[in-house]
Amino acid sequence: MAETSSTGALVPSVKPEPKWGAEAVTLSVTQAAGGEGATVAGEVWGVGVEPDKDLLCPICMQIIKDAFLTACGHTFCYMCIVTHLNNKSDCPCCGQYLTTNQLYPNFLLNKLLKKQSARQIAKHASPTEHLRLALQQGFEVSVKELDNILSLLQEKKRKTEQEEAETNMQILLDFLLCLKKQKLDELNEVQSDLRYIKEDINSVERHRIELYHAKERYSVKLRMLADDPMAPKVRSSSLDKHNTGFIAGTRAVQGGTCSNSSQGKKIDTKVQGNSQGYQRKDGLSGSDPQNAISQSGLAVARKRRVHAQQFNDLQEYYLQMRRQGACQSKNQDERDVNGLSREGYHAGLEDFQSVLTTFTRYSRLRVIAELRHGDLFHSANIVSSIEFDRDDELFATAGVSRRIKVFEFSTVVNEPADVHLPVVEMQTRSKLSCLSWNKSIKNHIASSDYEGIVTVWDVSTRQSVMEYDEHEKRAWSVDFSPTDPSLLVSGSDDCKVKIWCTKQEASVLNIDMKANICCVKYNPGSSIYVAVGSADHHIHYYDLRNTSAPVHIFSGHRKAVSYVKFLSSNELASASTDSTLRLWDVKEHCPVRTYRGHTNEKNFVGLTVNNEYIACGSETNEVFVYHKAISKPAAWHKFGCSDMDDTDDDAGSYFISAVCWKRDSPTILTANSQGTIKVLVLAA
């Protein structure tokens, strides 16, 4: 039985039986040399020196510890062989019958092992360790020799301390020099920023004074015209100029002050005297001359808004624009904005002024109309998409109700009613996920649904023009090309992006990706570039002439990208379920800004853009509007408020499901999961 027993899982290898005699003793000593186990192996044999394989226990494959010899002549670690014999009754090496009564400690081998271990340790020990071991073992040293050794050690200690101190000083010096350079760079940057600010303050003050002078000249001229009954036509013309071109520029103002007449000279002299008196008065009062210009309540509110809410973001944007402007060519011609000649305005200041003006113009969202999309008590009311047509006269809604409803915008806004009936309604077979109006053909609208079908509809006939059924799973997004009315793109859960042509029944191009497609969008400047938002957290930007690889992959979102929208040919906004919006530069392939404030972790809450603003929904049943230059919300509105008699107390259980800007307008269409649609407008 012992002859035929096989080794089990506890036996990693079988060693050949050793020879008896001197070779056996040598082997036993060698095998026993690893008595301290694997953790001692490195210390015994030295770092990087592997012990002989014969020193390994055949069971644990580590250096033998506490060597025991079997009756058949094999050596094992005591714990290893005992553990094995508790499960089997044979030798792990030769398979002969074996019990614990046939194990014998090899004292000689353990003693030799200890000596071998000591020799190996001494062989790889440092000189200090050698000295310590020698003294511990009783090595005789005279007093004179000890004095010499102590002197050497003290000298070595002083030298080591000196070197260590020098090293520490060098490290400290390097740190201080690096810190100095960093702070000097920061100081230079601050000084440059201060120089920009001072230059811009001087420019703005100069132009404000010029505007004040122009206002005074117009006031005097209007008074004189009012006193002259013979000049009604001139008076009317002057009033028109004042109303339509008050800020027409200092050149226009100076050129229109009757400079060729003596009367004009008197007027200028009078205005100059008034201006000087005005400045002297302010100087005596200790205030800035320009602060005496009357400020309306609206202007005060706009200034307060800047300082109370977004000062840091505006500061960052101003410095960014100003620094970029400083890097531009100094010989670049100054640009005219609204006909105003801006000599002295440095590059970047006008851009920032435009942003500041636009940003401070609005502070809230006001409801101007509201309609119910369906039965309040019906669960299938979620509006997943809402879109204006080509001319912003009609808007269409679609969602889980399996209907495309088309409303006339002017009727909804101008004729308040409890229930607004759609002018067109089209029944679909499946729940709808997205709509896209054709940018050229007014009556054509495309839809994508939960069955993966992409359909092109003719709103005037209420019939489908084309129906594409190639997607294998739910199609989340569809978009008509803004430059070619026959092309449209769609994306689906089947990880495919498809390009369709209304002149063909099958797709003309297919992009196979590795993750679910949540959104697709054509670049408004070209029909060959498409942005694709994916569940892989990235935005893939494709050139349709070569789809083997994207032109660029925009990374930064931490969850699925639910929407992508173009503000311009070079600016792309994206939304994600990581509760952020991001702005990207598709020309430079770089991130621009991240927007936070809304909540979006699991639902599609909508995204819409215009040239300056980005709007999105939130899972808090709110609509948020961001200015593209500012990372925090500029305005927001919560559904369920008292606007338009909306007194829903349980609005917290709903979320915004779709939003859409009206082109070149501060008006936004918004819908929530309850089926309520509101028309909001940005207000001061």
C-alpha positions as CSV (number, residue, x, y, z in Angstrom):
1,M,0.0,0.0,0.0
2,A,2.8,2.3,0.9
3,E,4.5,1.5,-2.4
4,T,1.5,2.6,-4.5
5,S,0.3,5.6,-2.5
6,S,0.6,8.8,-4.4
7,T,1.5,12.3,-3.2
8,G,-1.4,14.7,-2.7
9,A,-1.9,18.5,-2.8
10,L,0.4,19.0,0.2
11,V,3.3,17.6,-1.9
12,P,4.5,20.2,-4.3
13,S,7.5,18.2,-5.6
14,V,9.2,14.8,-5.2
15,K,12.9,14.8,-4.3
16,P,15.2,11.9,-5.3
17,E,16.4,9.9,-2.3
18,P,19.9,11.0,-1.1
19,K,22.9,8.7,-0.8
20,W,23.9,7.4,2.6
21,G,27.3,8.1,4.2
22,A,29.2,11.4,4.0
23,E,27.0,12.8,1.2
24,A,24.0,12.2,3.4
25,V,25.5,14.1,6.3
26,T,26.4,16.9,4.0
27,L,22.9,17.0,2.5
28,S,21.4,16.9,6.0
29,V,23.6,19.8,7.2
30,T,22.7,21.7,4.0
31,Q,19.0,21.0,4.4
32,A,19.1,22.0,8.0
33,A,20.9,25.2,7.3
34,G,17.6,27.0,6.7
35,G,16.3,26.5,10.2
36,E,15.1,30.1,10.6
37,G,12.6,29.8,7.7
38,A,11.9,32.0,4.7
39,T,12.0,35.2,6.6
40,V,15.5,34.5,7.8
41,A,16.7,33.4,4.4
42,G,17.6,36.9,3.2
43,E,19.5,37.6,6.4
44,V,21.4,34.3,6.3
45,W,22.3,34.2,2.7
46,G,22.5,37.9,2.0
47,V,20.3,40.3,-0.1
48,G,20.0,39.1,-3.7
49,V,21.6,35.7,-2.8
50,E,19.2,32.8,-3.4
51,P,19.8,29.7,-1.2
52,D,20.4,26.3,-2.8
53,K,17.1,24.5,-3.7
54,D,18.3,21.5,-1.6
55,L,17.9,23.7,1.5
56,L,14.2,24.0,0.9
57,C,11.6,21.9,2.7
58,P,9.9,19.7,0.1
59,I,6.5,20.6,1.7
60,C,6.6,24.4,2.2
61,M,9.4,25.1,-0.2
62,Q,11.0,27.4,2.3
63,I,14.3,27.0,4.1
64,I,14.0,24.2,6.6
65,K,13.2,25.2,10.2
66,D,13.7,22.9,13.1
67,A,14.9,20.0,11.0
68,F,13.5,16.5,11.7
69,L,14.7,13.3,9.9
70,T,12.3,10.5,8.9
71,A,13.1,6.8,9.1
72,C,13.4,6.8,5.3
73,G,16.1,9.5,5.4
74,H,14.3,12.6,4.3
75,T,14.5,15.9,6.1
76,F,11.5,18.3,6.7
77,C,10.5,21.2,8.8
78,Y,9.0,19.7,12.0
79,M,5.6,21.6,11.6
80,C,5.4,20.7,7.9
81,I,5.9,17.0,8.4
82,V,3.6,16.8,11.4
83,T,0.8,18.7,9.6
84,H,1.2,16.3,6.6
85,L,1.1,13.2,8.8
86,N,-2.1,14.4,10.4
87,N,-3.7,14.0,7.0
88,K,-1.7,11.1,5.4
89,S,0.5,8.3,6.6
90,D,3.3,8.4,4.0
91,C,6.5,10.2,3.3
92,P,5.9,13.2,1.0
93,C,9.1,12.4,-0.9
94,C,9.1,8.6,-1.4
95,G,5.6,7.6,-0.4
96,Q,6.8,5.0,2.2
97,Y,4.6,4.4,5.3
98,L,5.4,6.9,7.9
99,T,4.0,8.0,11.3
100,T,5.0,10.6,13.8
101,N,6.7,8.0,15.9
102,Q,9.2,7.6,13.1
103,L,10.4,11.2,13.3
104,Y,13.7,12.0,15.0
105,P,15.2,15.5,15.8
106,N,18.7,15.9,14.3
107,F,20.5,17.9,17.0
108,L,23.8,17.8,15.1
109,L,22.3,19.3,12.0
110,N,20.5,22.0,14.0
111,K,23.8,22.9,15.7
112,L,25.7,23.0,12.4
113,L,22.9,25.0,11.0
114,K,23.3,27.7,13.7
115,K,27.0,27.9,13.0
116,Q,26.4,28.1,9.3
117,S,23.8,30.9,9.9
118,A,26.3,32.8,12.1
119,R,29.0,32.5,9.4
120,Q,26.6,33.7,6.7
121,I,25.5,36.7,8.9
122,A,29.1,37.6,9.7
123,K,30.0,37.3,6.0
124,H,27.4,39.9,5.0
125,A,27.6,42.1,8.1
126,S,28.9,45.6,8.1
127,P,32.2,46.6,9.7
128,T,30.3,48.1,12.7
129,E,28.5,44.8,13.1
130,H,31.7,42.9,13.0
131,L,33.2,45.1,15.7
132,R,30.1,44.8,17.9
133,L,30.0,41.0,17.5
134,A,33.7,40.8,18.3
135,L,33.3,42.8,21.5
136,Q,30.2,40.8,22.5
137,Q,32.2,37.5,22.0
138,G,34.9,38.8,24.5
139,F,37.6,39.9,22.0
140,E,40.5,41.3,24.1
141,V,41.2,45.0,23.4
142,S,43.8,47.1,25.3
143,V,43.0,50.5,26.7
144,K,45.3,52.2,24.2
145,E,43.5,50.5,21.3
146,L,40.1,51.4,22.7
147,D,41.3,55.1,23.0
148,N,42.4,55.0,19.4
149,I,39.1,53.5,18.3
150,L,37.2,56.1,20.3
151,S,39.2,58.9,18.8
152,L,38.5,57.6,15.3
153,L,34.8,57.2,16.1
154,Q,34.5,60.7,17.5
155,E,36.3,62.2,14.4
156,K,34.0,60.1,12.2
157,K,31.0,61.4,14.1
158,R,32.0,65.0,13.8
159,K,32.6,64.6,10.1
160,T,29.3,62.8,9.6
161,E,27.5,65.5,11.6
162,Q,29.2,68.2,9.5
163,E,28.2,66.6,6.2
164,E,24.7,66.1,7.4
165,A,24.4,69.7,8.5
166,E,25.7,70.9,5.2
167,T,23.2,68.7,3.4
168,N,20.4,70.0,5.5
169,M,21.4,73.6,4.8
170,Q,21.6,72.9,1.1
171,I,18.1,71.4,1.2
172,L,16.8,74.4,3.1
173,L,18.5,76.8,0.8
174,D,17.0,75.1,-2.3
175,F,13.6,75.2,-0.7
176,L,13.9,78.9,0.1
177,L,15.2,79.7,-3.4
178,C,12.4,77.8,-5.0
179,L,9.9,79.6,-2.7
180,K,11.4,83.0,-3.5
181,K,11.1,82.3,-7.3
182,Q,7.5,81.2,-6.9
183,K,6.6,84.3,-4.9
184,L,8.5,86.6,-7.3
185,D,6.5,85.0,-10.1
186,E,3.3,85.6,-8.2
187,L,4.4,89.2,-7.4
188,N,5.2,89.8,-11.1
189,E,1.8,88.4,-12.1
190,V,0.0,90.6,-9.5
191,Q,2.0,93.7,-10.6
192,S,1.1,93.0,-14.2
193,D,-2.6,92.5,-13.2
194,L,-2.5,95.8,-11.2
195,R,-1.0,97.5,-14.2
196,Y,-3.8,96.2,-16.4
197,I,-6.4,97.3,-13.9
198,K,-5.0,100.8,-13.6
199,E,-4.8,101.2,-17.4
200,D,-8.4,100.0,-17.7
201,I,-9.6,102.2,-14.8
202,N,-8.1,105.2,-16.6
203,S,-9.6,104.2,-19.9
204,V,-13.1,103.7,-18.4
205,E,-12.9,106.9,-16.4
206,R,-11.9,108.8,-19.6
207,H,-14.8,107.4,-21.6
208,R,-17.3,108.0,-18.7
209,I,-16.2,111.6,-18.7
210,E,-16.6,111.8,-22.5
211,L,-20.1,110.3,-22.2
212,Y,-21.0,112.8,-19.5
213,H,-19.8,115.7,-21.7
214,A,-21.8,114.3,-24.6
215,K,-24.9,114.0,-22.4
216,E,-24.4,117.7,-21.3
217,R,-24.0,118.8,-24.8
218,Y,-27.1,117.0,-25.9
219,S,-29.1,118.4,-23.0
220,V,-28.0,122.0,-23.8
221,K,-28.7,121.5,-27.5
222,L,-32.2,120.1,-26.8
223,R,-33.0,123.0,-24.5
224,M,-31.9,125.5,-27.2
225,L,-34.0,123.6,-29.8
226,A,-36.9,123.6,-27.5
227,D,-36.7,127.4,-27.2
228,D,-36.5,127.9,-31.0
229,P,-40.0,127.5,-32.5
230,M,-38.6,127.8,-36.0
231,A,-36.7,124.5,-35.8
232,P,-39.2,121.7,-35.3
233,K,-37.6,119.5,-37.9
234,V,-34.1,120.0,-36.4
235,R,-35.5,119.3,-33.0
236,S,-37.1,116.1,-34.2
237,S,-33.9,115.0,-35.9
238,S,-31.9,115.7,-32.8
239,L,-34.3,113.7,-30.6
240,D,-34.0,110.8,-33.0
241,K,-30.3,111.0,-32.8
242,H,-30.4,111.1,-29.0
243,N,-32.7,108.1,-28.7
244,T,-31.0,105.9,-31.3
245,G,-27.4,106.8,-31.0
246,F,-26.8,108.3,-27.6
247,I,-23.7,106.2,-27.2
248,A,-22.7,106.4,-30.8
249,G,-19.1,107.1,-29.9
250,T,-17.0,110.1,-28.9
251,R,-16.0,110.8,-32.4
252,A,-19.7,111.0,-33.5
253,V,-20.5,113.0,-30.5
254,Q,-17.7,115.5,-31.0
255,G,-18.6,115.7,-34.7
256,G,-22.2,116.5,-34.0
257,T,-21.9,119.5,-31.7
258,C,-22.2,122.4,-34.2
259,S,-18.4,122.9,-34.1
260,N,-18.6,125.2,-37.1
261,S,-20.9,127.8,-35.5
262,S,-20.2,130.4,-33.0
263,Q,-23.3,129.2,-31.1
264,G,-21.7,125.7,-30.9
265,K,-18.5,127.3,-29.5
266,K,-20.6,129.0,-26.8
267,I,-22.3,125.7,-26.0
268,D,-18.9,124.0,-25.7
269,T,-17.6,126.7,-23.5
270,K,-20.6,126.5,-21.3
271,V,-20.4,122.7,-21.0
272,Q,-16.7,122.9,-20.3
273,G,-17.4,125.4,-17.5
274,N,-20.2,123.1,-16.1
275,S,-17.8,120.1,-16.3
276,Q,-15.1,122.0,-14.4
277,G,-17.5,123.1,-11.8
278,Y,-18.8,119.6,-11.5
279,Q,-15.2,118.2,-11.0
280,R,-14.4,120.9,-8.5
281,K,-17.5,120.1,-6.5
282,D,-16.6,116.5,-6.4
283,G,-13.0,117.3,-5.5
284,L,-14.2,119.3,-2.5
285,S,-16.5,116.6,-1.3
286,G,-13.6,114.0,-1.6
287,S,-15.5,111.7,-4.0
288,D,-14.7,110.4,-7.4
289,P,-16.0,112.8,-10.2
290,Q,-17.7,110.0,-12.0
291,N,-19.6,108.9,-9.0
292,A,-21.7,112.1,-9.3
293,I,-23.3,110.7,-12.4
294,S,-26.8,109.7,-11.4
295,Q,-27.4,106.0,-10.9
296,S,-30.7,104.4,-11.4
297,G,-32.1,101.8,-9.1
298,L,-31.5,99.1,-11.7
299,A,-27.8,100.1,-12.1
300,V,-27.4,99.9,-8.3
301,A,-29.0,96.5,-8.2
302,R,-26.7,95.3,-11.0
303,K,-23.6,96.5,-9.2
304,R,-24.8,94.9,-6.0
305,R,-25.3,91.6,-7.9
306,V,-21.7,91.7,-9.1
307,H,-20.2,92.2,-5.6
308,A,-22.6,89.9,-3.7
309,Q,-22.7,86.9,-5.9
310,Q,-20.0,86.3,-8.6
311,F,-17.2,88.7,-7.9
312,N,-14.5,86.0,-7.7
313,D,-15.6,84.4,-10.9
314,L,-15.8,87.7,-12.7
315,Q,-12.4,88.7,-11.4
316,E,-10.9,85.4,-12.7
317,Y,-12.6,85.9,-16.1
318,Y,-11.4,89.5,-16.4
319,L,-7.8,88.6,-15.6
320,Q,-8.0,85.7,-18.0
321,M,-9.3,87.9,-20.8
322,R,-6.9,90.7,-20.0
323,R,-3.8,88.5,-19.9
324,Q,-4.8,87.0,-23.2
325,G,-5.3,90.4,-24.7
326,A,-1.9,91.5,-23.5
327,C,-0.4,88.6,-25.5
328,Q,-2.0,89.8,-28.7
329,S,-0.2,92.0,-31.2
330,K,0.1,95.6,-30.0
331,N,-0.3,96.8,-33.6
332,Q,-3.8,95.2,-33.9
333,D,-6.4,97.7,-34.9
334,E,-8.9,98.6,-32.2
335,R,-12.3,97.2,-32.7
336,D,-15.5,99.2,-32.8
337,V,-18.4,98.0,-30.6
338,N,-21.9,99.3,-31.5
339,G,-20.2,102.2,-33.4
340,L,-18.3,103.4,-30.3
341,S,-14.7,104.2,-31.0
342,R,-12.7,102.8,-28.1
343,E,-9.2,104.3,-28.3
344,G,-7.4,103.5,-25.2
345,Y,-9.3,100.3,-24.6
346,H,-6.9,97.4,-24.3
347,A,-7.4,94.0,-25.8
348,G,-9.7,91.9,-23.6
349,L,-11.4,94.7,-21.8
350,E,-14.1,95.1,-24.3
351,D,-14.7,91.3,-24.3
352,F,-15.0,91.4,-20.5
353,Q,-17.3,94.5,-20.6
354,S,-19.6,92.6,-23.0
355,V,-19.7,89.6,-20.6
356,L,-20.2,91.8,-17.6
357,T,-23.1,93.7,-19.3
358,T,-24.8,90.5,-20.4
359,F,-24.3,88.8,-17.0
360,T,-25.6,91.7,-14.9
361,R,-28.6,92.3,-17.2
362,Y,-30.5,89.3,-15.7
363,S,-30.9,88.0,-12.2
364,R,-34.0,85.7,-12.2
365,L,-36.4,83.7,-14.3
366,R,-39.9,84.8,-14.6
367,V,-42.9,82.7,-15.7
368,I,-44.8,84.2,-18.6
369,A,-46.9,81.2,-19.6
370,E,-47.8,77.7,-18.5
371,L,-49.5,74.7,-20.0
372,R,-50.3,71.2,-19.0
373,H,-49.0,68.5,-21.3
374,G,-51.5,65.9,-20.2
375,D,-53.6,64.5,-17.5
376,L,-52.3,65.5,-14.1
377,F,-53.2,62.2,-12.6
378,H,-51.7,60.1,-15.4
379,S,-48.3,58.6,-14.8
380,A,-47.1,58.9,-18.4
381,N,-46.6,62.6,-18.5
382,I,-42.8,62.9,-18.7
383,V,-41.7,65.2,-21.5
384,S,-38.3,63.9,-22.6
385,S,-37.8,66.4,-25.4
386,I,-39.0,69.9,-26.3
387,E,-37.8,71.8,-29.4
388,F,-38.5,75.0,-31.4
389,D,-38.9,74.8,-35.1
390,R,-36.8,76.6,-37.7
391,D,-38.5,80.0,-37.2
392,D,-39.3,79.7,-33.5
393,E,-43.0,79.9,-34.3
394,L,-43.9,76.3,-33.3
395,F,-42.5,74.0,-30.6
396,A,-42.9,70.3,-30.3
397,T,-43.0,68.0,-27.3
398,A,-42.5,64.3,-27.0
399,G,-42.1,61.8,-24.2
400,V,-43.5,58.6,-22.7
401,S,-47.0,59.5,-23.8
402,R,-46.2,58.1,-27.3
403,R,-47.3,61.4,-28.9
404,I,-45.6,64.3,-30.7
405,K,-47.6,67.4,-29.9
406,V,-46.9,70.7,-31.8
407,F,-48.0,74.0,-30.2
408,E,-48.0,77.5,-31.6
409,F,-45.7,79.6,-29.3
410,S,-47.6,82.9,-29.7
411,T,-50.9,81.3,-28.8
412,V,-49.4,79.7,-25.6
413,V,-47.9,83.0,-24.5
414,N,-50.5,85.5,-25.6
415,E,-53.7,83.5,-24.9
416,P,-53.6,82.2,-21.3
417,A,-55.8,79.1,-20.8
418,D,-56.1,76.2,-18.5
419,V,-55.5,73.8,-21.2
420,H,-53.7,74.6,-24.5
421,L,-54.6,72.2,-27.4
422,P,-51.8,71.3,-29.8
423,V,-52.2,72.5,-33.4
424,V,-50.8,69.1,-34.6
425,E,-50.6,65.8,-32.7
426,M,-49.0,62.6,-34.1
427,Q,-49.4,59.1,-32.5
428,T,-46.3,56.9,-32.3
429,R,-45.9,53.2,-31.5
430,S,-43.3,53.6,-28.7
431,K,-42.2,56.0,-26.1
432,L,-40.1,58.9,-27.5
433,S,-36.7,60.0,-26.3
434,C,-35.7,62.9,-28.5
435,L,-36.9,65.3,-31.2
436,S,-35.0,67.4,-33.7
437,W,-36.6,69.9,-36.2
438,N,-35.0,70.2,-39.6
439,K,-33.1,73.4,-39.8
440,S,-34.1,74.0,-43.4
441,I,-37.3,72.2,-44.1
442,K,-39.8,73.8,-41.7
443,N,-42.4,70.9,-41.7
444,H,-39.9,68.1,-41.1
445,I,-39.1,66.8,-37.6
446,A,-37.2,63.7,-36.5
447,S,-37.9,61.5,-33.5
448,S,-36.1,58.6,-31.8
449,D,-37.8,56.1,-29.6
450,Y,-37.4,53.3,-27.1
451,E,-37.5,50.6,-29.7
452,G,-34.5,52.1,-31.6
453,I,-36.6,53.5,-34.5
454,V,-35.7,56.8,-36.0
455,T,-38.6,58.5,-37.8
456,V,-38.8,61.6,-40.0
457,W,-42.2,63.2,-39.9
458,D,-44.0,65.8,-42.0
459,V,-45.9,68.0,-39.5
460,S,-48.2,69.4,-42.2
461,T,-49.5,65.9,-43.3
462,R,-49.0,64.3,-39.9
463,Q,-47.4,61.3,-41.7
464,S,-44.0,59.7,-41.4
465,V,-41.7,60.5,-44.4
466,M,-38.9,58.0,-43.6
467,E,-38.6,55.3,-40.9
468,Y,-35.2,53.7,-40.0
469,D,-35.2,50.5,-38.0
470,E,-31.5,49.5,-37.7
471,H,-30.7,50.3,-34.1
472,E,-31.0,47.1,-32.0
473,K,-31.8,49.0,-28.7
474,R,-33.3,52.2,-27.5
475,A,-32.2,55.3,-29.5
476,W,-31.5,58.1,-27.1
477,S,-30.8,61.0,-29.4
478,V,-31.3,62.3,-32.9
479,D,-30.2,65.5,-34.7
480,F,-30.6,67.0,-38.1
481,S,-27.6,68.5,-39.8
482,P,-27.7,72.3,-39.7
483,T,-26.1,72.6,-43.1
484,D,-27.5,69.6,-45.1
485,P,-31.2,69.2,-44.6
486,S,-31.1,65.6,-45.9
487,L,-28.7,64.3,-43.2
488,L,-29.4,63.3,-39.6
489,V,-27.5,61.4,-36.9
490,S,-28.7,59.1,-34.1
491,G,-27.2,57.3,-31.2
492,S,-28.4,54.3,-29.3
493,D,-27.9,51.9,-26.4
494,D,-26.6,49.4,-29.0
495,C,-23.3,51.4,-28.9
496,K,-23.7,52.6,-32.5
497,V,-23.9,56.0,-34.0
498,K,-25.6,56.0,-37.4
499,I,-25.8,58.7,-40.1
500,W,-29.0,58.7,-42.2
501,C,-30.0,60.4,-45.4
502,T,-33.6,61.1,-46.1
503,K,-33.0,60.1,-49.8
504,Q,-32.0,56.6,-48.7
505,E,-33.7,53.8,-46.8
506,A,-30.6,52.5,-45.0
507,S,-28.0,54.2,-43.0
508,V,-25.1,55.8,-45.0
509,L,-22.5,55.5,-42.2
510,N,-22.1,53.5,-39.0
511,I,-19.7,54.2,-36.1
512,D,-19.4,51.2,-33.7
513,M,-18.4,52.3,-30.2
514,K,-17.7,50.3,-27.0
515,A,-20.2,52.0,-24.7
516,N,-23.9,53.1,-24.8
517,I,-24.5,56.3,-26.7
518,C,-26.5,58.9,-24.7
519,C,-26.4,61.9,-27.1
520,V,-25.3,63.1,-30.5
521,K,-25.0,66.6,-32.1
522,Y,-23.8,68.0,-35.3
523,N,-21.4,70.9,-35.3
524,P,-23.5,74.0,-36.5
525,G,-20.7,75.1,-38.8
526,S,-20.3,71.8,-40.7
527,S,-22.0,68.5,-41.5
528,I,-18.8,66.5,-41.2
529,Y,-18.2,67.0,-37.5
530,V,-20.3,65.2,-34.8
531,A,-20.0,65.2,-31.0
532,V,-21.0,62.0,-29.3
533,G,-21.7,61.7,-25.5
534,S,-21.2,58.3,-24.1
535,A,-21.8,56.2,-21.0
536,D,-18.0,55.8,-20.8
537,H,-17.9,59.4,-19.3
538,H,-16.2,60.8,-22.4
539,I,-17.2,63.0,-25.4
540,H,-16.0,61.6,-28.7
541,Y,-15.6,64.2,-31.5
542,Y,-15.7,62.6,-34.9
543,D,-14.8,63.7,-38.4
544,L,-17.3,61.8,-40.6
545,R,-14.8,61.6,-43.4
546,N,-12.6,59.3,-41.3
547,T,-14.5,57.5,-38.5
548,S,-11.7,54.9,-37.7
549,A,-10.8,57.1,-34.7
550,P,-12.3,60.3,-33.2
551,V,-10.6,63.6,-33.8
552,H,-10.4,64.0,-30.1
553,I,-11.8,62.5,-26.9
554,F,-12.8,65.0,-24.2
555,S,-12.3,63.6,-20.7
556,G,-13.3,65.1,-17.4
557,H,-16.8,64.0,-16.5
558,R,-17.0,61.3,-13.8
559,K,-20.2,59.7,-15.1
560,A,-22.2,59.3,-18.3
561,V,-22.5,62.2,-20.6
562,S,-26.2,62.8,-21.1
563,Y,-26.3,65.8,-23.4
564,V,-24.0,67.7,-25.8
565,K,-24.9,71.1,-27.4
566,F,-22.9,73.6,-29.5
567,L,-22.9,77.3,-28.5
568,S,-20.8,78.0,-31.6
569,S,-18.7,76.1,-34.1
570,N,-15.8,76.1,-31.5
571,E,-17.7,75.9,-28.2
572,L,-19.3,72.7,-27.0
573,A,-21.3,72.3,-23.8
574,S,-21.9,68.9,-22.1
575,A,-24.0,67.7,-19.3
576,S,-23.4,64.6,-17.1
577,T,-25.0,62.7,-14.3
578,D,-22.0,63.8,-12.2
579,S,-24.0,67.0,-11.5
580,T,-21.8,69.2,-13.7
581,L,-21.9,71.0,-17.0
582,R,-18.7,71.5,-18.9
583,L,-17.6,73.9,-21.7
584,W,-15.0,72.7,-24.2
585,D,-13.0,74.3,-27.0
586,V,-13.3,71.9,-29.9
587,K,-10.8,73.8,-32.0
588,E,-8.0,73.8,-29.4
589,H,-9.3,70.5,-27.9
590,C,-9.2,71.7,-24.3
591,P,-11.6,72.2,-21.4
592,V,-12.7,75.8,-20.7
593,R,-15.0,75.8,-17.6
594,T,-17.0,73.6,-15.3
595,Y,-20.4,74.6,-14.0
596,R,-21.9,73.5,-10.7
597,G,-25.1,74.3,-8.8
598,H,-27.7,71.9,-10.1
599,T,-28.3,68.3,-9.1
600,N,-28.2,65.5,-11.6
601,E,-27.3,62.0,-10.6
602,K,-29.6,59.6,-12.5
603,N,-32.1,61.3,-14.8
604,F,-31.9,63.1,-18.1
605,V,-32.7,66.6,-17.1
606,G,-32.2,68.5,-20.3
607,L,-29.6,70.9,-21.7
608,T,-30.0,74.0,-24.0
609,V,-27.7,76.8,-25.0
610,N,-27.5,80.1,-26.8
611,N,-24.6,82.3,-27.6
612,E,-24.0,83.5,-24.0
613,Y,-26.0,81.2,-21.7
614,I,-26.4,77.6,-20.8
615,A,-29.5,76.2,-19.2
616,C,-30.2,72.8,-17.7
617,G,-32.7,71.1,-15.4
618,S,-32.2,69.6,-12.0
619,E,-33.5,66.7,-10.0
620,T,-34.6,69.3,-7.4
621,N,-37.4,70.3,-9.9
622,E,-35.5,73.5,-10.7
623,V,-34.2,75.2,-13.9
624,F,-30.7,76.6,-13.7
625,V,-29.2,79.2,-16.1
626,Y,-25.4,79.8,-16.3
627,H,-23.6,82.5,-18.1
628,K,-20.9,80.7,-20.1
629,A,-18.1,82.8,-18.5
630,I,-19.2,82.2,-14.9
631,S,-19.2,78.8,-13.2
632,K,-22.0,79.4,-10.8
633,P,-25.7,79.8,-11.6
634,A,-26.8,83.3,-12.8
635,A,-30.5,82.6,-12.3
636,W,-32.8,79.7,-11.4
637,H,-36.5,78.9,-11.0
638,K,-38.2,76.1,-9.0
639,F,-41.3,74.4,-10.3
640,G,-44.0,74.3,-7.7
641,C,-43.7,77.9,-6.7
642,S,-46.7,80.2,-6.6
643,D,-46.0,81.5,-10.1
644,M,-49.1,81.4,-12.4
645,D,-51.2,79.8,-9.6
646,D,-48.9,76.8,-9.4
647,T,-49.3,75.5,-5.9
648,D,-48.1,72.0,-6.1
649,D,-46.7,71.1,-2.6
650,D,-45.2,67.8,-3.7
651,A,-43.0,69.2,-6.4
652,G,-39.9,67.8,-4.7
653,S,-40.6,64.4,-6.1
654,Y,-40.4,65.6,-9.7
655,F,-37.4,66.7,-11.8
656,I,-36.9,68.9,-14.9
657,S,-36.9,66.6,-17.9
658,A,-36.4,69.0,-20.9
659,V,-35.4,72.6,-21.7
660,C,-35.0,74.6,-24.9
661,W,-33.9,78.2,-25.7
662,K,-35.8,80.3,-28.1
663,R,-33.1,81.6,-30.5
664,D,-31.8,85.1,-30.0
665,S,-34.2,85.6,-27.1
666,P,-34.0,85.3,-23.2
667,T,-37.0,82.9,-23.4
668,I,-36.7,79.3,-22.3
669,L,-39.2,76.4,-22.7
670,T,-39.0,74.0,-19.7
671,A,-40.9,70.8,-18.9
672,N,-40.8,68.6,-15.8
673,S,-41.6,65.0,-15.2
674,Q,-45.1,65.9,-14.0
675,G,-46.0,67.1,-17.5
676,T,-46.0,70.8,-16.7
677,I,-44.5,73.1,-19.3
678,K,-43.5,76.6,-18.5
679,V,-42.3,79.5,-20.6
680,L,-39.6,81.3,-18.6
681,V,-37.9,84.6,-19.5
682,L,-34.7,86.0,-18.0
683,A,-35.5,89.2,-16.1
684,A,-33.6,91.9,-14.3
